[in-house]
Amino acid sequence: MGKVTVYLDDETWTSFKRKVLRKTGSLRRISEELRAIVQDSLVEETLVTAFKDLGYDIMTFPSAAAIVAVRPRRRTSSAEVTRELREKRHGPALSRH
């Protein structure tokens, strides 16, 4: 792990320290927070590498002819599907009458 010097104006540095203190309860985690910010900014590069490792070329896009619309094999009602999902999460709805 290397050391890095970062130059920030006083207002930005103070705001960042305040944010770290609120989030972690300690200023000892400043380095960890900076590392997380840098890693987040490299997400795109990480995804590209991961897709290449899996054998996908992300720079090629399918043609319009290669994209085929898929219809469900049986008729579905979005209202029924939504109701089922809500019931699974919250239980059956109470009667409104």
N, C-alpha and C positions, 0 to 999 in steps of 0.2 A: 504494500500500500504506500502510495506517495503522498507527500505534503504539497498543498496547493495554496497559493496566496490569492485571495479574491479582494478586489477593491470595490467597495460600495459606499454610497453617500451615507452620512450619519442617520438620516431619517429612515432610509431603507433598512439599514442594519438594525436599528432600534425596533422597527416594526417586526422584522423577522424574529428577533430574539423574544419579543413579546408573544408572538404567535407560538413559538416553540415552548415557551414557558407555560402558556395556557394549555397547549396540547399535551405536553409530557409532564408538567409539574417541575421541571428542572432544566437548567441551561446546559447541563452536561450532555445533552442529546443533540446539540446543534450540529455536530458533524454527521450524525445519523440522518438528521432531517435534510441536510444539504446533499448527502449521498442519495437519499430517496428522490429528491427533486431531479438530480442529474440522471438517475436511472429511469425515471419516468419520461424524461425527455428523449431517452434512447429506445423507447418502446418500439417505434417503427423499425428501427434497425434490427432489434431482437426478433420481431415478427418475420421480417424478410429472411433472416438467417434460419429461423425455425422452419419456414415453408420450404426453403431451398434444401434443408436437411431431409425433409419429407419427400422431396422430389417434385415439388410444385414450382412452376415458374410464374411468379405473381405479375410479371410484366406482360404476359399475354392475356388477352381478354377473349371470351367466347364471342363468336359472331352472332348476329341477330338470328340467323338461321339455326344455329346450334342450340338456342334457347327455346325450349318447347313448353308451352303452357300445360300444366297438369291439373286436371279436374278431379275432384273427389269421386270415388266409385259409387258412393251412395249420397243421396241428397242430405245436406246438413243445414241446420238452422243456427245462425250465429247466436240468436237469442237463447236457444236451448243449450248450446255449448257454454255460453257465458253463465247461465243459471247453474249448470252442472259444476263448473269450476268454483263458483261462489259457494255452492252448497258444500263442496268438499272442504273449503276453507273455513266457512262460518256456520255450517249446519243448515238445515232446511229453513226457508223463510217463513215468517209468521203470516197468517192470513190477514188480509187487509179489511175483511168484513167483520 
